[in-house]
Structures are given as structure tokens and as C-alpha cells.
């Protein structure tokens, strides 16, 4: 199981990105929400959508949580 966080700040296209703790793009503690531990990024992104409807996986650490 891996721990996941969602960024409170939107990207330029309005998405909130999901990250793992080791990601170099993980936001500072006050700019992220802990989502919990999941077996994959897709499940973490689904949880993130309960906070922000437009959530997606970070392309660097959570690519399998990105659409298409």
C-alpha cells in the first residue's frame, strides 16, 4: 500500500493532482490533503474526486491515475 495526497491548488487547467510522498512535486504540507493508503493511484484519484471533482494523477509519480 502506498500513501497518497491531493494538491489543494489547481493546475493551470483546473485539475488537482494526486502525489505520493517521494514525488519531487509533492506540495508543502499546508497545500495538500492526505487521502490515505491505496494499492494503486487510480483508487487514490477516485478518493481525491470526493474533495475536488477535477482530480488526476501527477504525470511523474502517479501516471496510471491520468486519463487516456
N, C-alpha and C positions, 0 to 999 in steps of 0.2 A: 504494500500500500504506500502511496505517495501523498504528501500533503500538498494542498493547492490553495492559492489566493487569487482574488479578483481585484483588479485595479479600480479604485473609486473614480479615477479620472478617465474621461473618454479619449480615444484616439481622435485624429483629425476627421475620420469618417463616422464617428459616433459610437464605436464599439468600446466595450470594456474587456480588456484582455486578462486571461487566466494564466497564472505563472506557477512554477514550482520554486521551492526555496533557493535552489542553486542557480537560478536564472540571473544573468547579469542585468536584466531589465526588470527585475522584481522591484516594485515601488517601495518607498520608505514605509515603515510600519503604520504611520498615520494616514497613508494614502491607499491602504489595501484592506480587504476583508478576508478573514480566514474562512475557507469553505469547508474544510475537513479533509479526511484521508479517503482516497478513492483508488481503485485498481487501474483506472485509466483517465486520461484527460477528458474524453467525451463525457463521462459521468460528472466530472467536475464542472464542465461547461454547462451541462444541464442544471446543476445546482446554482451556478452563477446567474443563470437566467431568472431565478426567483428573486434576485436582487436587481439585476439590470437585464431587461429583455434583449438588448443587443450585446451579447457576450460571445466571445470567441477565444480560441486558444492562441497563445503567443506563438508566432511563427518560429521562434528559436528554441523554445523549451516544451511546447505543447502543440506541435503541428498537427497531430492527429485529431485535435479538437477544432480544427479550422474547417469551414465548409468547402466542398468541391475539391 
